[in-house]
Amino acid sequence: MDSVQEQIVKKIVAALGQISTANGYSNTVASVQRLNQDGVDLAVVPTILVKEGECAVELGLSVAPSIRRRMEILAVAITRQDETATSVDLRSGGEQLNSLVADIERTLAADRTWNGLAITTDPPNYLEVEMDAMTPHLARAVRCEVIYEHLRVDPYTQA
């Protein structure tokens, strides 16, 4: 059984995995990943890395027996720009990143409650990020906060 937080994160990962031109988006994402000890696999791009940040308790908004939380989610869009003569994508790196983050934002807004697990998902901010890799990569993070509740004594159970 997964905690309420983990259930929400899994729904976000699954939704981001549906970004494709066949589904009406501007891009097709090759993979959606979460943190692993070995790092991020950048063999195929565009990739989205989903990371959880701070998950703060909002005591002033919590009503017993529940706890309200504000969980930070970062969705890092990672791609490479192909500048060869045979490239099929002639957009600049900036255009590619802007297109990817727009697709991510559209996905995050599609179901702000994640099938009733969350109260809401705030509109995202965009952040610049650096990628440590041997091959140059372009990256930009989309940061949003998901507000949800669970029983104070049981993070696996919604109130």
N, CA, C and O of each residue as an XYZ file, in Angstrom:
636
protein
N       0.848     -1.184      0.000
C       0.000      0.000      0.000
C       0.887      1.238      0.000
O       1.893      1.282      0.708
N       0.523      2.237     -0.784
C       1.274      3.486     -0.870
C       0.630      4.566     -0.015
O      -0.585      4.581      0.180
N       1.458      5.464      0.486
C       0.939      6.620      1.209
C       0.162      7.508      0.239
O       0.277      7.351     -0.977
N      -0.620      8.432      0.769
C      -1.370      9.364     -0.074
C      -0.391     10.155     -0.932
O      -0.636     10.375     -2.118
N       0.713     10.581     -0.337
C       1.733     11.322     -1.091
C       2.246     10.494     -2.267
O       2.313     10.990     -3.391
N       2.604      9.249     -2.018
C       3.148      8.392     -3.077
C       2.108      8.135     -4.162
O       2.453      8.086     -5.343
N       0.851      7.970     -3.785
C      -0.207      7.775     -4.779
C      -0.317      8.987     -5.709
O      -0.493      8.834     -6.918
N      -0.211     10.191     -5.136
C      -0.279     11.413     -5.938
C       0.908     11.486     -6.889
O       0.738     11.774     -8.073
N       2.109     11.226     -6.380
C       3.302     11.293     -7.220
C       3.208     10.290     -8.369
O       3.571     10.609     -9.501
N       2.727      9.089     -8.086
C       2.580      8.084     -9.147
C       1.581      8.530    -10.207
O       1.780      8.255    -11.390
N       0.511      9.212     -9.806
C      -0.459      9.721    -10.777
C       0.166     10.821    -11.635
O      -0.093     10.895    -12.836
N       0.987     11.674    -11.021
C       1.670     12.729    -11.775
C       2.623     12.113    -12.792
O       2.641     12.526    -13.951
N       3.410     11.132    -12.372
C       4.351     10.453    -13.271
C       3.603      9.809    -14.434
O       4.023      9.926    -15.585
N       2.502      9.134    -14.139
C       1.726      8.481    -15.194
C       1.150      9.500    -16.173
O       1.156      9.269    -17.382
N       0.655     10.620    -15.661
C       0.085     11.654    -16.534
C       1.160     12.259    -17.432
O       0.925     12.468    -18.622
N       2.337     12.541    -16.874
C       3.425     13.109    -17.676
C       3.886     12.124    -18.746
O       4.342     12.531    -19.814
N       3.768     10.847    -18.462
C       4.138      9.821    -19.431
C       3.212      9.778    -20.639
O       3.530      9.132    -21.638
N       2.078     10.454    -20.560
C       1.128     10.500    -21.675
C       1.387     11.659    -22.637
O       0.667     11.819    -23.622
N       2.412     12.468    -22.354
C       2.717     13.587    -23.245
C       3.273     13.046    -24.557
O       4.374     12.498    -24.609
N       2.482     13.214    -25.613
C       2.913     12.790    -26.948
C       2.135     13.577    -27.991
O       1.045     14.082    -27.723
N       2.706     13.674    -29.172
C       1.998     14.358    -30.250
C       0.719     13.603    -30.597
O      -0.267     14.217    -31.004
N       0.720     12.291    -30.444
C      -0.478     11.491    -30.711
C      -1.616     11.850    -29.756
O      -2.787     11.683    -30.094
N      -1.272     12.343    -28.560
C      -2.278     12.746    -27.570
C      -2.576     14.243    -27.611
O      -3.214     14.774    -26.702
N      -2.113     14.931    -28.669
C      -2.432     16.344    -28.846
C      -1.438     17.325    -28.258
O      -1.710     18.525    -28.227
N      -0.307     16.857    -27.797
C       0.722     17.744    -27.258
C       1.687     18.162    -28.369
O       1.629     17.631    -29.478
N       2.561     19.102    -28.074
C       3.542     19.567    -29.051
C       4.780     18.689    -29.099
O       5.562     18.774    -30.047
N       4.971     17.845    -28.089
C       6.162     17.007    -27.983
C       5.763     15.580    -27.632
O       4.650     15.313    -27.180
N       6.708     14.676    -27.854
C       6.563     13.312    -27.375
C       7.709     13.055    -26.400
O       8.881     13.110    -26.774
N       7.359     12.778    -25.160
C       8.353     12.530    -24.128
C       8.819     11.078    -24.230
O       8.004     10.159    -24.308
N      10.143     10.883    -24.229
C      10.704      9.533    -24.353
C      10.615      8.761    -23.039
O      10.378      7.553    -23.048
N      10.804      9.450    -21.904
C      10.697      8.763    -20.617
C      10.397      9.759    -19.504
O      10.734     10.940    -19.585
N       9.752      9.237    -18.462
C       9.516      9.990    -17.230
C      10.178      9.174    -16.132
O       9.899      7.985    -15.977
N      11.060      9.821    -15.368
C      11.847      9.109    -14.372
C      11.708      9.765    -13.001
O      11.352     10.937    -12.880
N      11.995      8.983    -11.994
C      12.102      9.492    -10.627
C      13.534      9.290    -10.184
O      14.322      8.640    -10.872
N      13.869      9.848     -9.036
C      15.238      9.745     -8.545
C      15.650      8.300     -8.311
O      14.904      7.510     -7.733
N      16.832      7.975     -8.764
C      17.437      6.671     -8.537
C      18.882      6.878     -8.121
O      19.479      7.909     -8.430
N      19.434      5.921     -7.435
C      20.807      6.017     -6.964
C      21.785      6.222     -8.119
O      22.784      6.925     -7.968
N      21.503      5.612     -9.270
C      22.399      5.720    -10.421
C      22.218      7.015    -11.198
O      22.924      7.236    -12.182
N      21.305      7.864    -10.792
C      21.098      9.127    -11.477
C      20.028      9.029    -12.546
O      19.179      8.137    -12.517
N      20.080      9.953    -13.487
C      19.081     10.048    -14.543
C      19.640      9.419    -15.812
O      20.774      9.698    -16.202
N      18.853      8.582    -16.445
C      19.247      7.977    -17.709
C      18.894      8.951    -18.826
O      17.720      9.197    -19.106
N      19.926      9.503    -19.459
C      19.715     10.496    -20.507
C      20.012      9.932    -21.896
O      20.293     10.682    -22.831
N      19.949      8.612    -22.023
C      20.204      7.984    -23.323
C      19.166      8.421    -24.343
O      19.487      8.620    -25.515
N      17.936      8.569    -23.907
C      16.884      9.053    -24.796
C      16.256     10.297    -24.186
O      15.985     10.352    -22.987
N      16.033     11.284    -25.027
C      15.399     12.530    -24.605
C      14.339     12.884    -25.643
O      14.417     12.394    -26.769
N      13.372     13.699    -25.318
C      13.212     14.404    -24.051
C      12.778     13.470    -22.915
O      12.000     12.532    -23.092
N      13.318     13.780    -21.769
C      13.034     13.055    -20.539
C      12.487     14.044    -19.518
O      12.869     15.214    -19.511
N      11.604     13.575    -18.668
C      11.137     14.385    -17.543
C      11.542     13.672    -16.265
O      11.208     12.505    -16.058
N      12.260     14.379    -15.413
C      12.637     13.869    -14.100
C      11.681     14.465    -13.078
O      11.599     15.686    -12.944
N      10.958     13.615    -12.357
C      10.016     14.072    -11.338
C      10.676     13.921     -9.976
O      11.097     12.830     -9.590
N      10.760     15.039     -9.252
C      11.392     15.056     -7.933
C      10.425     15.681     -6.930
O       9.744     16.662     -7.228
N      10.382     15.099     -5.753
C       9.623     15.709     -4.670
C      10.554     16.601     -3.873
O      11.701     16.247     -3.601
N      10.041     17.764     -3.506
C      10.805     18.677     -2.671
C      10.252     18.675     -1.261
O       9.909     17.627     -0.715
N      10.170     19.834     -0.692
C       9.650     19.983      0.666
C       8.179     19.594      0.705
O       7.435     19.830     -0.247
N       7.774     18.999      1.810
C       6.371     18.637      2.022
C       5.984     19.179      3.401
O       6.125     18.497      4.416
N       5.497     20.413      3.411
C       5.254     21.128      4.661
C       3.837     20.881      5.185
O       2.883     20.750      4.417
N       3.730     20.822      6.503
C       2.435     20.725      7.167
C       1.845     22.128      7.261
O       2.549     23.079      7.600
N       0.555     22.256      6.962
C      -0.158     23.519      7.123
C      -1.081     23.381      8.327
O      -2.280     23.140      8.185
N      -0.501     23.538      9.516
C      -1.255     23.320     10.748
C      -2.460     24.231     10.864
O      -3.520     23.796     11.312
N      -2.319     25.482     10.471
C      -3.416     26.439     10.575
C      -4.615     26.079      9.718
O      -5.726     26.536      9.985
N      -4.407     25.270      8.698
C      -5.489     24.856      7.806
C      -5.917     23.410      8.042
O      -6.827     22.908      7.382
N      -5.262     22.752      8.980
C      -5.585     21.355      9.280
C      -6.733     21.287     10.278
O      -6.766     22.042     11.249
N      -7.679     20.372     10.031
C      -8.814     20.170     10.928
C      -8.769     18.713     11.370
O      -8.764     17.798     10.547
N      -8.737     18.515     12.691
C      -8.660     17.153     13.228
C      -9.768     16.290     12.661
O     -10.891     16.773     12.513
N      -9.512     15.079     12.347
C      -8.310     14.292     12.606
C      -7.288     14.321     11.462
O      -6.416     13.455     11.391
N      -7.394     15.325     10.558
C      -6.541     15.376      9.377
C      -5.354     16.313      9.542
O      -5.323     17.185     10.410
N      -4.394     16.093      8.682
C      -3.248     16.995      8.516
C      -3.265     17.433      7.062
O      -3.393     16.606      6.159
N      -3.136     18.740      6.836
C      -3.038     19.257      5.475
C      -1.563     19.475      5.156
O      -0.816     20.026      5.965
N      -1.158     19.042      3.982
C       0.231     19.185      3.545
C       0.300     19.930      2.221
O      -0.631     19.902      1.417
N       1.428     20.595      2.020
C       1.753     21.286      0.776
C       3.048     20.660      0.264
O       4.131     20.920      0.787
N       2.910     19.826     -0.777
C       4.056     19.084     -1.317
C       4.586     19.766     -2.577
O       3.839     20.065     -3.509
N       5.874     19.998     -2.576
C       6.544     20.586     -3.732
C       6.903     19.478     -4.726
O       7.486     18.460     -4.354
N       6.549     19.693     -5.983
C       6.886     18.768     -7.065
C       7.687     19.536     -8.104
O       7.305     20.630     -8.521
N       8.800     18.948     -8.512
C       9.607     19.500     -9.600
C       9.570     18.518    -10.756
O       9.885     17.340    -10.588
N       9.192     18.994    -11.911
C       9.231     18.194    -13.137
C      10.284     18.843    -14.028
O      10.058     19.917    -14.586
N      11.436     18.185    -14.157
C      12.561     18.754    -14.899
C      12.539     18.206    -16.324
O      12.721     17.010    -16.552
N      12.312     19.107    -17.273
C      12.336     18.738    -18.693
C      13.789     18.761    -19.162
O      14.488     19.759    -18.984
N      14.239     17.665    -19.756
C      15.630     17.536    -20.193
C      15.632     17.117    -21.661
O      14.941     16.176    -22.052
N      16.418     17.828    -22.465
C      16.524     17.469    -23.875
C      17.906     17.854    -24.401
O      18.690     18.494    -23.701
N      18.187     17.465    -25.618
C      19.399     17.867    -26.337
C      18.955     18.517    -27.630
O      17.946     18.128    -28.219
N      19.704     19.496    -28.065
C      19.408     20.125    -29.346
C      20.273     19.489    -30.422
O      21.498     19.448    -30.308
N      19.631     19.002    -31.451
C      20.346     18.400    -32.577
C      20.595     19.492    -33.611
O      19.670     19.942    -34.287
N      21.844     19.911    -33.727
C      22.184     20.993    -34.652
C      22.831     20.479    -35.933
O      23.500     21.234    -36.639
N      22.635     19.209    -36.232
C      23.210     18.648    -37.459
C      22.305     18.966    -38.652
O      21.152     19.365    -38.487
N      22.844     18.783    -39.834
C      22.088     19.062    -41.067
C      20.905     18.120    -41.242
O      19.970     18.435    -41.979
N      20.932     16.969    -40.576
C      19.851     15.992    -40.719
C      18.782     16.113    -39.631
O      17.874     15.285    -39.562
N      18.884     17.128    -38.790
C      17.930     17.292    -37.691
C      16.515     17.479    -38.226
O      16.291     18.207    -39.193
N      15.563     16.806    -37.576
C      14.161     16.978    -37.945
C      13.486     18.060    -37.097
O      12.369     18.474    -37.409
N      14.140     18.521    -36.037
C      13.614     19.575    -35.170
C      14.518     20.789    -35.301
O      15.617     20.803    -34.747
N      14.074     21.803    -36.023
C      14.892     22.977    -36.296
C      14.682     24.100    -35.282
O      15.191     25.207    -35.462
N      13.928     23.813    -34.213
C      13.696     24.834    -33.192
C      14.968     25.085    -32.385
O      15.814     24.201    -32.246
N      15.088     26.289    -31.862
C      16.195     26.594    -30.961
C      16.010     25.813    -29.667
O      14.921     25.312    -29.387
N      17.079     25.711    -28.880
C      16.981     25.039    -27.584
C      15.956     25.698    -26.685
O      15.228     25.015    -25.965
N      15.892     27.027    -26.721
C      14.905     27.750    -25.927
C      13.489     27.424    -26.342
O      12.612     27.264    -25.492
N      13.252     27.324    -27.654
C      11.924     26.961    -28.139
C      11.540     25.555    -27.689
O      10.397     25.310    -27.302
N      12.500     24.634    -27.741
C      12.217     23.260    -27.323
C      11.848     23.206    -25.845
O      10.878     22.548    -25.469
N      12.623     23.902    -25.003
C      12.323     23.896    -23.564
C      10.988     24.560    -23.268
O      10.214     24.055    -22.455
N      10.708     25.690    -23.919
C       9.427     26.372    -23.688
C       8.258     25.488    -24.091
O       7.224     25.482    -23.424
N       8.414     24.750    -25.167
C       7.368     23.848    -25.618
C       7.168     22.698    -24.627
O       6.035     22.331    -24.316
N       8.269     22.136    -24.136
C       8.179     21.047    -23.161
C       7.524     21.500    -21.859
O       6.665     20.799    -21.325
N       7.919     22.667    -21.342
C       7.332     23.116    -20.075
C       5.860     23.475    -20.257
O       5.072     23.319    -19.324
N       5.476     23.953    -21.439
C       4.057     24.220    -21.691
C       3.265     22.910    -21.680
O       2.159     22.857    -21.142
N       3.830     21.856    -22.271
C       3.162     20.548    -22.233
C       3.052     20.029    -20.805
O       2.031     19.454    -20.431
N       4.095     20.229    -20.008
C       4.063     19.794    -18.606
C       2.994     20.573    -17.841
O       2.214     19.987    -17.091
N       2.959     21.889    -18.030
C       1.967     22.704    -17.318
C       0.549     22.283    -17.707
O      -0.327     22.188    -16.848
N       0.324     22.037    -18.972
C      -0.995     21.592    -19.442
C      -1.389     20.276    -18.763
O      -2.543     20.094    -18.376
N      -0.434     19.371    -18.622
C      -0.697     18.086    -17.981
C      -1.034     18.269    -16.505
O      -1.977     17.658    -16.002
N      -0.267     19.108    -15.810
C      -0.499     19.332    -14.381
C      -1.849     19.999    -14.122
O      -2.438     19.814    -13.057
N      -2.340     20.774    -15.090
C      -3.615     21.474    -14.920
C      -4.820     20.602    -15.288
O      -5.952     20.938    -14.942
N      -4.589     19.503    -15.976
C      -5.697     18.678    -16.481
C      -6.522     18.045    -15.360
O      -7.743     17.946    -15.478
N      -5.882     17.620    -14.289
C      -6.598     17.032    -13.145
C      -5.903     17.509    -11.880
O      -5.033     16.826    -11.341
N      -6.292     18.678    -11.418
C      -5.595     19.297    -10.290
C      -5.790     18.549     -8.980
O      -5.055     18.790     -8.023
N      -6.780     17.635     -8.915
C      -7.005     16.886     -7.675
C      -6.458     15.461     -7.749
O      -6.539     14.725     -6.765
N      -5.911     15.063     -8.879
C      -5.330     13.733     -9.048
C      -6.312     12.653     -8.608
O      -6.043     11.844     -7.719
N      -7.459     12.684     -9.274
C      -8.547     11.724     -9.013
C      -9.027     11.761     -7.563
O      -9.334     10.724     -6.975
N      -9.088     12.965     -6.997
C      -9.613     13.125     -5.649
C      -8.620     12.901     -4.522
O      -8.995     12.990     -3.353
N      -7.366     12.612     -4.839
C      -6.352     12.422     -3.793
C      -5.871     13.749     -3.207
O      -5.433     13.798     -2.058
N      -5.952     14.822     -3.991
C      -5.463     16.132     -3.556
C      -6.612     17.127     -3.499
O      -7.666     16.922     -4.102
N      -6.389     18.201     -2.766
C      -7.350     19.297     -2.722
C      -7.195     20.132     -3.989
O      -8.183     20.472     -4.641
N      -5.952     20.461     -4.334
C      -5.660     21.202     -5.557
C      -4.172     21.128     -5.879
O      -3.355     20.721     -5.053
N      -3.850     21.529     -7.093
C      -2.462     21.679     -7.531
C      -2.313     23.121     -7.987
O      -3.027     23.571     -8.883
N      -1.390     23.844     -7.375
C      -1.176     25.243     -7.734
C      -0.557     25.364     -9.118
O       0.157     24.459     -9.549
N      -0.815     26.469     -9.831
C      -0.149     26.692    -11.117
C       1.370     26.730    -10.914
O       1.846     27.219     -9.889
N       2.123     26.219    -11.879
C       3.565     26.085    -11.676
C       4.369     27.342    -11.975
O       3.923     28.252    -12.674
N       5.565     27.350    -11.418
C       6.617     28.306    -11.755
C       7.647     27.569    -12.591
O       7.760     26.346    -12.506
N       8.396     28.304    -13.394
C       9.473     27.711    -14.186
C      10.804     28.121    -13.578
O      10.991     29.278    -13.200
N      11.733     27.167    -13.483
C      13.050     27.428    -12.893
C      14.142     26.956    -13.842
O      13.987     25.940    -14.519
N      15.234     27.688    -13.889
C      16.398     27.234    -14.642
C      17.143     26.193    -13.813
O      17.247     26.335    -12.595
N      17.655     25.164    -14.449
C      18.442     24.133    -13.775
C      19.653     23.790    -14.624
O      19.651     23.995    -15.838
N      20.668     23.274    -13.988
C      21.873     22.807    -14.668
C      21.895     21.291    -14.596
O      21.549     20.712    -13.567
N      22.296     20.651    -15.670
C      22.417     19.196    -15.705
C      23.897     18.828    -15.724
O      24.652     19.331    -16.556
N      24.309     17.957    -14.815
C      25.664     17.425    -14.824
C      25.682     16.190    -15.707
O      25.166     15.136    -15.336
N      26.276     16.333    -16.866
C      26.354     15.204    -17.785
C      27.520     15.428    -18.729
O      27.960     16.560    -18.931
N      28.010     14.360    -19.297
C      29.132     14.452    -20.234
C      28.702     15.158    -21.522
O      29.463     15.941    -22.090
N      27.495     14.880    -21.972
C      26.961     15.500    -23.176
C      26.126     16.702    -22.769
O      25.339     16.610    -21.827
N      26.278     17.821    -23.452
C      25.473     18.996    -23.077
C      23.970     18.717    -23.206
O      23.509     18.169    -24.207
N      23.232     19.102    -22.186
C      21.779     18.941    -22.178
C      21.137     20.275    -21.838
O      21.724     21.108    -21.148
N      19.941     20.459    -22.327
C      19.129     21.617    -21.984
C      18.129     21.163    -20.939
O      17.581     20.065    -21.040
N      17.885     21.997    -19.934
C      16.939     21.607    -18.886
C      16.238     22.822    -18.302
O      16.816     23.903    -18.189
N      14.994     22.621    -17.940
C      14.214     23.631    -17.217
C      13.248     22.883    -16.318
O      12.675     21.869    -16.714
N      13.073     23.388    -15.111
C      12.181     22.738    -14.155
C      10.853     23.471    -14.074
O      10.790     24.698    -14.151
N       9.805     22.695    -13.917
C       8.474     23.212    -13.637
C       8.207     22.852    -12.179
O       8.232     21.677    -11.811
N       7.952     23.867    -11.346
C       7.754     23.647     -9.915
C       6.316     23.998     -9.557
O       5.835     25.093     -9.846
N       5.643     23.048     -8.924
C       4.291     23.330     -8.443
C       4.140     22.744     -7.047
O       4.993     21.990     -6.579
N       3.056     23.096     -6.400
C       2.755     22.554     -5.084
C       1.388     21.883     -5.123
O       0.420     22.426     -5.655
N       1.338     20.696     -4.549
C       0.103     19.923     -4.464
C      -0.337     19.937     -3.001
O       0.429     19.594     -2.101
N      -1.580     20.340     -2.787
C      -2.118     20.412     -1.433
C      -3.030     19.198     -1.231
O      -3.943     18.946     -2.018
N      -2.757     18.458     -0.162
C      -3.548     17.255      0.110
C      -3.652     17.046      1.614
O      -2.975     17.717      2.394
N      -4.502     16.111      2.011
C      -4.689     15.789      3.427
C      -4.631     14.287      3.643
O      -4.926     13.497      2.747
N      -4.248     13.919      4.840
C      -4.323     12.528      5.280
C      -4.607     12.533      6.773
O      -4.502     13.570      7.427
N      -4.963     11.385      7.306
C      -5.178     11.305      8.752
C      -3.888     11.645      9.472
O      -2.807     11.240      9.044
N      -3.997     12.379     10.550
C      -2.808     12.800     11.287
C      -1.963     11.616     11.753
O      -0.735     11.698     11.788
N      -2.614     10.534     12.102
C      -1.906      9.368     12.636
C      -1.610      8.323     11.565
O      -1.030      7.279     11.864
N      -2.009      8.596     10.296
C      -1.856      7.584      9.261
C      -1.701      8.224      7.873
O      -2.699      8.538      7.225
N      -0.456      8.418      7.413
C      -0.238      9.039      6.096
C      -0.689      8.172      4.913
O      -0.612      8.603      3.763
N      -1.152      6.965      5.192
C      -1.643      6.085      4.138
C      -3.140      6.260      3.882
O      -3.672      5.713      2.916
N      -3.823      7.020      4.746
C      -5.282      7.099      4.689
C      -5.754      8.537      4.550
O      -5.345      9.419      5.304
N      -6.629      8.755      3.562
C      -7.248     10.060      3.420
C      -8.306     10.244      4.494
O      -8.906      9.284      4.976
N      -8.515     11.486      4.852
C      -9.535     11.792      5.876
C     -10.920     11.789      5.260
O     -11.907     12.025      5.958
